[in-house]
Amino acid sequence: MAVPKRKTTPSKRGMRRAHDRLTAKPYVEDQETGELHRPHHIDLKTGMYRGKQVLEPKD
């Protein structure tokens, strides 16, 4: 079984964990309605995607 020869320093441990943080989901504001929605997703409130009506708008 492989055993490390030296203890991992806090600096190296931190470098390994550099990408483990949680990130907030990006949201964009709709130019017409001002509603927030995820980029490249349908705006469920209006049913629009890239300026075209895709779904029936919710009441």
PDB file of N, CA, C, O and CB in Angstrom:
ATOM      1  N   MET A   1       0.836  -1.185   0.000  1.00  0.00           N
ATOM      2  CA  MET A   1       0.000   0.000   0.000  1.00  0.00           C
ATOM      3  C   MET A   1       0.879   1.247   0.000  1.00  0.00           C
ATOM      4  O   MET A   1       1.873   1.312   0.724  1.00  0.00           O
ATOM      5  CB  MET A   1      -0.950  -0.001   1.214  1.00  0.00           C
ATOM      6  N   ALA A   2       0.510   2.235  -0.815  1.00  0.00           N
ATOM      7  CA  ALA A   2       1.304   3.458  -0.911  1.00  0.00           C
ATOM      8  C   ALA A   2       1.072   4.337   0.310  1.00  0.00           C
ATOM      9  O   ALA A   2      -0.060   4.545   0.747  1.00  0.00           O
ATOM     10  CB  ALA A   2       0.961   4.230  -2.199  1.00  0.00           C
ATOM     11  N   VAL A   3       2.170   4.843   0.843  1.00  0.00           N
ATOM     12  CA  VAL A   3       2.113   5.728   2.009  1.00  0.00           C
ATOM     13  C   VAL A   3       2.861   7.005   1.660  1.00  0.00           C
ATOM     14  O   VAL A   3       3.970   6.928   1.130  1.00  0.00           O
ATOM     15  CB  VAL A   3       2.724   5.042   3.290  1.00  0.00           C
ATOM     16  N   PRO A   4       2.296   8.181   1.936  1.00  0.00           N
ATOM     17  CA  PRO A   4       3.004   9.428   1.623  1.00  0.00           C
ATOM     18  C   PRO A   4       4.289   9.553   2.450  1.00  0.00           C
ATOM     19  O   PRO A   4       4.328   9.196   3.627  1.00  0.00           O
ATOM     20  CB  PRO A   4       2.088  10.644   1.881  1.00  0.00           C
ATOM     21  N   LYS A   5       5.316  10.058   1.813  1.00  0.00           N
ATOM     22  CA  LYS A   5       6.597  10.202   2.498  1.00  0.00           C
ATOM     23  C   LYS A   5       6.602  11.433   3.407  1.00  0.00           C
ATOM     24  O   LYS A   5       7.233  11.421   4.464  1.00  0.00           O
ATOM     25  CB  LYS A   5       7.736  10.296   1.478  1.00  0.00           C
ATOM     26  N   ARG A   6       5.907  12.483   3.002  1.00  0.00           N
ATOM     27  CA  ARG A   6       5.876  13.725   3.765  1.00  0.00           C
ATOM     28  C   ARG A   6       4.437  14.164   4.007  1.00  0.00           C
ATOM     29  O   ARG A   6       3.530  13.814   3.251  1.00  0.00           O
ATOM     30  CB  ARG A   6       6.657  14.828   3.035  1.00  0.00           C
ATOM     31  N   LYS A   7       4.247  14.930   5.063  1.00  0.00           N
ATOM     32  CA  LYS A   7       2.938  15.500   5.372  1.00  0.00           C
ATOM     33  C   LYS A   7       2.609  16.588   4.352  1.00  0.00           C
ATOM     34  O   LYS A   7       3.478  17.382   3.992  1.00  0.00           O
ATOM     35  CB  LYS A   7       2.908  16.073   6.819  1.00  0.00           C
ATOM     36  N   THR A   8       1.372  16.630   3.889  1.00  0.00           N
ATOM     37  CA  THR A   8       0.943  17.675   2.964  1.00  0.00           C
ATOM     38  C   THR A   8       0.826  18.994   3.721  1.00  0.00           C
ATOM     39  O   THR A   8       0.154  19.072   4.749  1.00  0.00           O
ATOM     40  CB  THR A   8      -0.410  17.304   2.288  1.00  0.00           C
ATOM     41  N   THR A   9       1.482  20.024   3.207  1.00  0.00           N
ATOM     42  CA  THR A   9       1.468  21.321   3.880  1.00  0.00           C
ATOM     43  C   THR A   9       0.106  21.985   3.709  1.00  0.00           C
ATOM     44  O   THR A   9      -0.620  21.668   2.767  1.00  0.00           O
ATOM     45  CB  THR A   9       2.586  22.234   3.330  1.00  0.00           C
ATOM     46  N   PRO A  10      -0.250  22.904   4.608  1.00  0.00           N
ATOM     47  CA  PRO A  10      -1.526  23.609   4.455  1.00  0.00           C
ATOM     48  C   PRO A  10      -1.627  24.365   3.134  1.00  0.00           C
ATOM     49  O   PRO A  10      -2.713  24.495   2.568  1.00  0.00           O
ATOM     50  CB  PRO A  10      -1.721  24.574   5.604  1.00  0.00           C
ATOM     51  N   SER A  11      -0.494  24.863   2.646  1.00  0.00           N
ATOM     52  CA  SER A  11      -0.497  25.581   1.374  1.00  0.00           C
ATOM     53  C   SER A  11      -0.887  24.656   0.222  1.00  0.00           C
ATOM     54  O   SER A  11      -1.746  25.004  -0.588  1.00  0.00           O
ATOM     55  CB  SER A  11       0.879  26.201   1.109  1.00  0.00           C
ATOM     56  N   LYS A  12      -0.261  23.483   0.147  1.00  0.00           N
ATOM     57  CA  LYS A  12      -0.578  22.526  -0.920  1.00  0.00           C
ATOM     58  C   LYS A  12      -2.001  22.008  -0.783  1.00  0.00           C
ATOM     59  O   LYS A  12      -2.688  21.805  -1.784  1.00  0.00           O
ATOM     60  CB  LYS A  12       0.410  21.353  -0.901  1.00  0.00           C
ATOM     61  N   ARG A  13      -2.447  21.794   0.449  1.00  0.00           N
ATOM     62  CA  ARG A  13      -3.818  21.347   0.680  1.00  0.00           C
ATOM     63  C   ARG A  13      -4.804  22.404   0.177  1.00  0.00           C
ATOM     64  O   ARG A  13      -5.814  22.075  -0.443  1.00  0.00           O
ATOM     65  CB  ARG A  13      -4.053  21.056   2.184  1.00  0.00           C
ATOM     66  N   GLY A  14      -4.501  23.677   0.450  1.00  0.00           N
ATOM     67  CA  GLY A  14      -5.362  24.760  -0.012  1.00  0.00           C
ATOM     68  C   GLY A  14      -5.383  24.870  -1.525  1.00  0.00           C
ATOM     69  O   GLY A  14      -6.425  25.161  -2.112  1.00  0.00           O
ATOM     70  N   MET A  15      -4.236  24.638  -2.167  1.00  0.00           N
ATOM     71  CA  MET A  15      -4.187  24.683  -3.631  1.00  0.00           C
ATOM     72  C   MET A  15      -5.037  23.582  -4.243  1.00  0.00           C
ATOM     73  O   MET A  15      -5.678  23.791  -5.273  1.00  0.00           O
ATOM     74  CB  MET A  15      -2.745  24.561  -4.123  1.00  0.00           C
ATOM     75  N   ARG A  16      -5.048  22.412  -3.618  1.00  0.00           N
ATOM     76  CA  ARG A  16      -5.847  21.307  -4.126  1.00  0.00           C
ATOM     77  C   ARG A  16      -7.334  21.604  -3.975  1.00  0.00           C
ATOM     78  O   ARG A  16      -8.137  21.191  -4.811  1.00  0.00           O
ATOM     79  CB  ARG A  16      -5.488  20.009  -3.400  1.00  0.00           C
ATOM     80  N   ARG A  17      -7.702  22.311  -2.923  1.00  0.00           N
ATOM     81  CA  ARG A  17      -9.107  22.604  -2.643  1.00  0.00           C
ATOM     82  C   ARG A  17      -9.583  23.907  -3.281  1.00  0.00           C
ATOM     83  O   ARG A  17     -10.688  24.366  -2.992  1.00  0.00           O
ATOM     84  CB  ARG A  17      -9.327  22.665  -1.152  1.00  0.00           C
ATOM     85  N   ALA A  18      -8.777  24.499  -4.130  1.00  0.00           N
ATOM     86  CA  ALA A  18      -9.090  25.815  -4.684  1.00  0.00           C
ATOM     87  C   ALA A  18     -10.387  25.828  -5.483  1.00  0.00           C
ATOM     88  O   ALA A  18     -11.055  26.861  -5.540  1.00  0.00           O
ATOM     89  CB  ALA A  18      -7.958  26.282  -5.559  1.00  0.00           C
ATOM     90  N   HIS A  19     -10.760  24.713  -6.102  1.00  0.00           N
ATOM     91  CA  HIS A  19     -11.948  24.672  -6.955  1.00  0.00           C
ATOM     92  C   HIS A  19     -13.135  24.017  -6.275  1.00  0.00           C
ATOM     93  O   HIS A  19     -14.151  23.774  -6.928  1.00  0.00           O
ATOM     94  CB  HIS A  19     -11.638  23.942  -8.233  1.00  0.00           C
ATOM     95  N   ASP A  20     -13.043  23.727  -4.999  1.00  0.00           N
ATOM     96  CA  ASP A  20     -14.116  23.036  -4.293  1.00  0.00           C
ATOM     97  C   ASP A  20     -15.188  23.967  -3.746  1.00  0.00           C
ATOM     98  O   ASP A  20     -16.150  23.502  -3.134  1.00  0.00           O
ATOM     99  CB  ASP A  20     -13.541  22.238  -3.173  1.00  0.00           C
ATOM    100  N   ARG A  21     -15.044  25.259  -3.952  1.00  0.00           N
ATOM    101  CA  ARG A  21     -16.001  26.214  -3.384  1.00  0.00           C
ATOM    102  C   ARG A  21     -17.354  26.114  -4.100  1.00  0.00           C
ATOM    103  O   ARG A  21     -17.436  25.651  -5.238  1.00  0.00           O
ATOM    104  CB  ARG A  21     -15.448  27.657  -3.482  1.00  0.00           C
ATOM    105  N   LEU A  22     -18.397  26.553  -3.420  1.00  0.00           N
ATOM    106  CA  LEU A  22     -19.725  26.610  -4.015  1.00  0.00           C
ATOM    107  C   LEU A  22     -19.871  27.924  -4.757  1.00  0.00           C
ATOM    108  O   LEU A  22     -19.448  28.973  -4.271  1.00  0.00           O
ATOM    109  CB  LEU A  22     -20.832  26.455  -2.939  1.00  0.00           C
ATOM    110  N   THR A  23     -20.468  27.863  -5.926  1.00  0.00           N
ATOM    111  CA  THR A  23     -20.677  29.091  -6.700  1.00  0.00           C
ATOM    112  C   THR A  23     -22.166  29.334  -6.847  1.00  0.00           C
ATOM    113  O   THR A  23     -22.954  28.393  -6.937  1.00  0.00           O
ATOM    114  CB  THR A  23     -19.994  29.005  -8.094  1.00  0.00           C
ATOM    115  N   ALA A  24     -22.538  30.582  -6.872  1.00  0.00           N
ATOM    116  CA  ALA A  24     -23.935  30.950  -7.070  1.00  0.00           C
ATOM    117  C   ALA A  24     -24.299  30.760  -8.541  1.00  0.00           C
ATOM    118  O   ALA A  24     -23.478  30.996  -9.428  1.00  0.00           O
ATOM    119  CB  ALA A  24     -24.196  32.418  -6.620  1.00  0.00           C
ATOM    120  N   LYS A  25     -25.529  30.335  -8.789  1.00  0.00           N
ATOM    121  CA  LYS A  25     -25.983  30.170 -10.160  1.00  0.00           C
ATOM    122  C   LYS A  25     -26.123  31.550 -10.816  1.00  0.00           C
ATOM    123  O   LYS A  25     -26.646  32.479 -10.200  1.00  0.00           O
ATOM    124  CB  LYS A  25     -27.331  29.391 -10.206  1.00  0.00           C
ATOM    125  N   PRO A  26     -25.663  31.684 -12.050  1.00  0.00           N
ATOM    126  CA  PRO A  26     -25.767  32.985 -12.706  1.00  0.00           C
ATOM    127  C   PRO A  26     -27.201  33.243 -13.178  1.00  0.00           C
ATOM    128  O   PRO A  26     -27.853  32.358 -13.732  1.00  0.00           O
ATOM    129  CB  PRO A  26     -24.792  33.067 -13.895  1.00  0.00           C
ATOM    130  N   TYR A  27     -27.660  34.423 -12.956  1.00  0.00           N
ATOM    131  CA  TYR A  27     -28.985  34.828 -13.417  1.00  0.00           C
ATOM    132  C   TYR A  27     -28.837  36.089 -14.245  1.00  0.00           C
ATOM    133  O   TYR A  27     -27.999  36.941 -13.952  1.00  0.00           O
ATOM    134  CB  TYR A  27     -29.961  35.055 -12.224  1.00  0.00           C
ATOM    135  N   VAL A  28     -29.653  36.204 -15.277  1.00  0.00           N
ATOM    136  CA  VAL A  28     -29.660  37.400 -16.103  1.00  0.00           C
ATOM    137  C   VAL A  28     -31.045  38.032 -16.021  1.00  0.00           C
ATOM    138  O   VAL A  28     -32.047  37.352 -15.801  1.00  0.00           O
ATOM    139  CB  VAL A  28     -29.277  37.071 -17.580  1.00  0.00           C
ATOM    140  N   GLU A  29     -31.075  39.343 -16.202  1.00  0.00           N
ATOM    141  CA  GLU A  29     -32.336  40.068 -16.138  1.00  0.00           C
ATOM    142  C   GLU A  29     -32.916  40.187 -17.544  1.00  0.00           C
ATOM    143  O   GLU A  29     -32.213  40.573 -18.478  1.00  0.00           O
ATOM    144  CB  GLU A  29     -32.141  41.470 -15.500  1.00  0.00           C
ATOM    145  N   ASP A  30     -34.188  39.860 -17.692  1.00  0.00           N
ATOM    146  CA  ASP A  30     -34.856  39.978 -18.975  1.00  0.00           C
ATOM    147  C   ASP A  30     -34.987  41.457 -19.327  1.00  0.00           C
ATOM    148  O   ASP A  30     -35.374  42.258 -18.476  1.00  0.00           O
ATOM    149  CB  ASP A  30     -36.247  39.285 -18.948  1.00  0.00           C
ATOM    150  N   GLN A  31     -34.673  41.829 -20.560  1.00  0.00           N
ATOM    151  CA  GLN A  31     -34.673  43.232 -20.945  1.00  0.00           C
ATOM    152  C   GLN A  31     -36.089  43.815 -21.024  1.00  0.00           C
ATOM    153  O   GLN A  31     -36.284  45.003 -20.772  1.00  0.00           O
ATOM    154  CB  GLN A  31     -33.974  43.396 -22.277  1.00  0.00           C
ATOM    155  N   GLU A  32     -37.062  42.992 -21.370  1.00  0.00           N
ATOM    156  CA  GLU A  32     -38.427  43.501 -21.511  1.00  0.00           C
ATOM    157  C   GLU A  32     -39.182  43.519 -20.191  1.00  0.00           C
ATOM    158  O   GLU A  32     -39.808  44.522 -19.850  1.00  0.00           O
ATOM    159  CB  GLU A  32     -39.187  42.670 -22.516  1.00  0.00           C
ATOM    160  N   THR A  33     -39.129  42.411 -19.439  1.00  0.00           N
ATOM    161  CA  THR A  33     -39.941  42.309 -18.233  1.00  0.00           C
ATOM    162  C   THR A  33     -39.165  42.592 -16.956  1.00  0.00           C
ATOM    163  O   THR A  33     -39.773  42.910 -15.934  1.00  0.00           O
ATOM    164  CB  THR A  33     -40.547  40.948 -18.150  1.00  0.00           C
ATOM    165  N   GLY A  34     -37.842  42.486 -16.985  1.00  0.00           N
ATOM    166  CA  GLY A  34     -37.050  42.692 -15.786  1.00  0.00           C
ATOM    167  C   GLY A  34     -36.987  41.475 -14.881  1.00  0.00           C
ATOM    168  O   GLY A  34     -36.409  41.539 -13.796  1.00  0.00           O
ATOM    169  N   GLU A  35     -37.581  40.349 -15.321  1.00  0.00           N
ATOM    170  CA  GLU A  35     -37.555  39.114 -14.530  1.00  0.00           C
ATOM    171  C   GLU A  35     -36.169  38.471 -14.615  1.00  0.00           C
ATOM    172  O   GLU A  35     -35.487  38.577 -15.634  1.00  0.00           O
ATOM    173  CB  GLU A  35     -38.646  38.120 -15.021  1.00  0.00           C
ATOM    174  N   LEU A  36     -35.768  37.810 -13.541  1.00  0.00           N
ATOM    175  CA  LEU A  36     -34.509  37.081 -13.539  1.00  0.00           C
ATOM    176  C   LEU A  36     -34.738  35.647 -14.009  1.00  0.00           C
ATOM    177  O   LEU A  36     -35.695  34.994 -13.591  1.00  0.00           O
ATOM    178  CB  LEU A  36     -33.870  37.097 -12.133  1.00  0.00           C
ATOM    179  N   HIS A  37     -33.857  35.164 -14.878  1.00  0.00           N
ATOM    180  CA  HIS A  37     -33.912  33.769 -15.314  1.00  0.00           C
ATOM    181  C   HIS A  37     -32.504  33.323 -15.644  1.00  0.00           C
ATOM    182  O   HIS A  37     -31.618  34.152 -15.851  1.00  0.00           O
ATOM    183  CB  HIS A  37     -34.859  33.586 -16.543  1.00  0.00           C
ATOM    184  N   ARG A  38     -32.289  32.002 -15.696  1.00  0.00           N
ATOM    185  CA  ARG A  38     -30.970  31.465 -15.998  1.00  0.00           C
ATOM    186  C   ARG A  38     -30.652  31.688 -17.469  1.00  0.00           C
ATOM    187  O   ARG A  38     -31.550  31.611 -18.308  1.00  0.00           O
ATOM    188  CB  ARG A  38     -30.892  29.963 -15.644  1.00  0.00           C
ATOM    189  N   PRO A  39     -29.396  31.962 -17.800  1.00  0.00           N
ATOM    190  CA  PRO A  39     -29.044  32.160 -19.206  1.00  0.00           C
ATOM    191  C   PRO A  39     -29.211  30.863 -19.998  1.00  0.00           C
ATOM    192  O   PRO A  39     -28.953  29.778 -19.478  1.00  0.00           O
ATOM    193  CB  PRO A  39     -27.599  32.675 -19.328  1.00  0.00           C
ATOM    194  N   HIS A  40     -29.630  30.973 -21.223  1.00  0.00           N
ATOM    195  CA  HIS A  40     -29.863  29.855 -22.142  1.00  0.00           C
ATOM    196  C   HIS A  40     -30.996  28.955 -21.659  1.00  0.00           C
ATOM    197  O   HIS A  40     -31.026  27.774 -22.004  1.00  0.00           O
ATOM    198  CB  HIS A  40     -28.585  29.033 -22.308  1.00  0.00           C
ATOM    199  N   HIS A  41     -31.922  29.482 -20.873  1.00  0.00           N
ATOM    200  CA  HIS A  41     -33.090  28.755 -20.413  1.00  0.00           C
ATOM    201  C   HIS A  41     -34.342  29.569 -20.739  1.00  0.00           C
ATOM    202  O   HIS A  41     -34.275  30.788 -20.902  1.00  0.00           O
ATOM    203  CB  HIS A  41     -32.996  28.459 -18.890  1.00  0.00           C
ATOM    204  N   ILE A  42     -35.466  28.894 -20.831  1.00  0.00           N
ATOM    205  CA  ILE A  42     -36.732  29.561 -21.094  1.00  0.00           C
ATOM    206  C   ILE A  42     -37.149  30.353 -19.867  1.00  0.00           C
ATOM    207  O   ILE A  42     -37.025  29.866 -18.743  1.00  0.00           O
ATOM    208  CB  ILE A  42     -37.824  28.544 -21.485  1.00  0.00           C
ATOM    209  N   ASP A  43     -37.642  31.567 -20.070  1.00  0.00           N
ATOM    210  CA  ASP A  43     -38.218  32.352 -18.983  1.00  0.00           C
ATOM    211  C   ASP A  43     -39.618  31.797 -18.740  1.00  0.00           C
ATOM    212  O   ASP A  43     -40.523  32.032 -19.541  1.00  0.00           O
ATOM    213  CB  ASP A  43     -38.252  33.903 -19.323  1.00  0.00           C
ATOM    214  N   LEU A  44     -39.805  31.066 -17.645  1.00  0.00           N
ATOM    215  CA  LEU A  44     -41.062  30.367 -17.402  1.00  0.00           C
ATOM    216  C   LEU A  44     -42.229  31.318 -17.145  1.00  0.00           C
ATOM    217  O   LEU A  44     -43.384  30.963 -17.382  1.00  0.00           O
ATOM    218  CB  LEU A  44     -40.906  29.434 -16.231  1.00  0.00           C
ATOM    219  N   LYS A  45     -41.932  32.520 -16.663  1.00  0.00           N
ATOM    220  CA  LYS A  45     -43.019  33.471 -16.381  1.00  0.00           C
ATOM    221  C   LYS A  45     -43.655  33.977 -17.679  1.00  0.00           C
ATOM    222  O   LYS A  45     -44.878  34.088 -17.771  1.00  0.00           O
ATOM    223  CB  LYS A  45     -42.489  34.665 -15.551  1.00  0.00           C
ATOM    224  N   THR A  46     -42.824  34.281 -18.679  1.00  0.00           N
ATOM    225  CA  THR A  46     -43.341  34.809 -19.941  1.00  0.00           C
ATOM    226  C   THR A  46     -43.412  33.758 -21.040  1.00  0.00           C
ATOM    227  O   THR A  46     -44.171  33.918 -21.997  1.00  0.00           O
ATOM    228  CB  THR A  46     -42.485  35.954 -20.402  1.00  0.00           C
ATOM    229  N   GLY A  47     -42.630  32.680 -20.918  1.00  0.00           N
ATOM    230  CA  GLY A  47     -42.610  31.644 -21.949  1.00  0.00           C
ATOM    231  C   GLY A  47     -41.773  32.006 -23.154  1.00  0.00           C
ATOM    232  O   GLY A  47     -41.907  31.381 -24.206  1.00  0.00           O
ATOM    233  N   MET A  48     -40.911  33.001 -23.027  1.00  0.00           N
ATOM    234  CA  MET A  48     -40.098  33.467 -24.143  1.00  0.00           C
ATOM    235  C   MET A  48     -38.694  32.874 -24.061  1.00  0.00           C
ATOM    236  O   MET A  48     -38.163  32.660 -22.972  1.00  0.00           O
ATOM    237  CB  MET A  48     -40.031  35.004 -24.158  1.00  0.00           C
ATOM    238  N   TYR A  49     -38.100  32.610 -25.228  1.00  0.00           N
ATOM    239  CA  TYR A  49     -36.708  32.199 -25.320  1.00  0.00           C
ATOM    240  C   TYR A  49     -36.111  32.844 -26.554  1.00  0.00           C
ATOM    241  O   TYR A  49     -36.571  32.608 -27.671  1.00  0.00           O
ATOM    242  CB  TYR A  49     -36.570  30.646 -25.372  1.00  0.00           C
ATOM    243  N   ARG A  50     -35.097  33.652 -26.356  1.00  0.00           N
ATOM    244  CA  ARG A  50     -34.407  34.376 -27.424  1.00  0.00           C
ATOM    245  C   ARG A  50     -35.372  35.170 -28.296  1.00  0.00           C
ATOM    246  O   ARG A  50     -35.237  35.190 -29.519  1.00  0.00           O
ATOM    247  CB  ARG A  50     -33.620  33.408 -28.287  1.00  0.00           C
ATOM    248  N   GLY A  51     -36.342  35.822 -27.667  1.00  0.00           N
ATOM    249  CA  GLY A  51     -37.264  36.693 -28.375  1.00  0.00           C
ATOM    250  C   GLY A  51     -38.414  35.978 -29.052  1.00  0.00           C
ATOM    251  O   GLY A  51     -39.197  36.622 -29.750  1.00  0.00           O
ATOM    252  N   LYS A  52     -38.551  34.663 -28.875  1.00  0.00           N
ATOM    253  CA  LYS A  52     -39.645  33.915 -29.495  1.00  0.00           C
ATOM    254  C   LYS A  52     -40.519  33.304 -28.420  1.00  0.00           C
ATOM    255  O   LYS A  52     -40.031  32.914 -27.359  1.00  0.00           O
ATOM    256  CB  LYS A  52     -39.104  32.819 -30.436  1.00  0.00           C
ATOM    257  N   GLN A  53     -41.815  33.219 -28.693  1.00  0.00           N
ATOM    258  CA  GLN A  53     -42.756  32.609 -27.760  1.00  0.00           C
ATOM    259  C   GLN A  53     -42.659  31.099 -27.901  1.00  0.00           C
ATOM    260  O   GLN A  53     -42.952  30.549 -28.963  1.00  0.00           O
ATOM    261  CB  GLN A  53     -44.214  33.104 -28.016  1.00  0.00           C
ATOM    262  N   VAL A  54     -42.241  30.419 -26.814  1.00  0.00           N
ATOM    263  CA  VAL A  54     -42.028  28.983 -26.857  1.00  0.00           C
ATOM    264  C   VAL A  54     -43.120  28.266 -26.067  1.00  0.00           C
ATOM    265  O   VAL A  54     -43.626  27.235 -26.510  1.00  0.00           O
ATOM    266  CB  VAL A  54     -40.638  28.627 -26.305  1.00  0.00           C
ATOM    267  N   LEU A  55     -43.487  28.797 -24.907  1.00  0.00           N
ATOM    268  CA  LEU A  55     -44.505  28.209 -24.047  1.00  0.00           C
ATOM    269  C   LEU A  55     -45.633  29.196 -23.796  1.00  0.00           C
ATOM    270  O   LEU A  55     -45.489  30.400 -24.007  1.00  0.00           O
ATOM    271  CB  LEU A  55     -43.893  27.758 -22.723  1.00  0.00           C
ATOM    272  N   GLU A  56     -46.750  28.664 -23.344  1.00  0.00           N
ATOM    273  CA  GLU A  56     -47.839  29.526 -22.914  1.00  0.00           C
ATOM    274  C   GLU A  56     -47.418  30.246 -21.630  1.00  0.00           C
ATOM    275  O   GLU A  56     -46.909  29.597 -20.715  1.00  0.00           O
ATOM    276  CB  GLU A  56     -49.152  28.706 -22.695  1.00  0.00           C
ATOM    277  N   PRO A  57     -47.611  31.554 -21.534  1.00  0.00           N
ATOM    278  CA  PRO A  57     -47.219  32.255 -20.302  1.00  0.00           C
ATOM    279  C   PRO A  57     -48.101  31.819 -19.125  1.00  0.00           C
ATOM    280  O   PRO A  57     -49.293  31.557 -19.282  1.00  0.00           O
ATOM    281  CB  PRO A  57     -47.313  33.789 -20.499  1.00  0.00           C
ATOM    282  N   LYS A  58     -47.468  31.751 -17.926  1.00  0.00           N
ATOM    283  CA  LYS A  58     -48.218  31.379 -16.719  1.00  0.00           C
ATOM    284  C   LYS A  58     -49.008  32.584 -16.225  1.00  0.00           C
ATOM    285  O   LYS A  58     -48.577  33.727 -16.371  1.00  0.00           O
ATOM    286  CB  LYS A  58     -47.263  30.855 -15.602  1.00  0.00           C
ATOM    287  N   ASP A  59     -50.165  32.313 -15.641  1.00  0.00           N
ATOM    288  CA  ASP A  59     -50.984  33.403 -15.114  1.00  0.00           C
ATOM    289  C   ASP A  59     -50.572  33.760 -13.706  1.00  0.00           C
ATOM    290  O   ASP A  59     -51.156  34.660 -13.102  1.00  0.00           O
ATOM    291  CB  ASP A  59     -52.456  33.031 -15.144  1.00  0.00           C
TER     292      ASP A  59
END
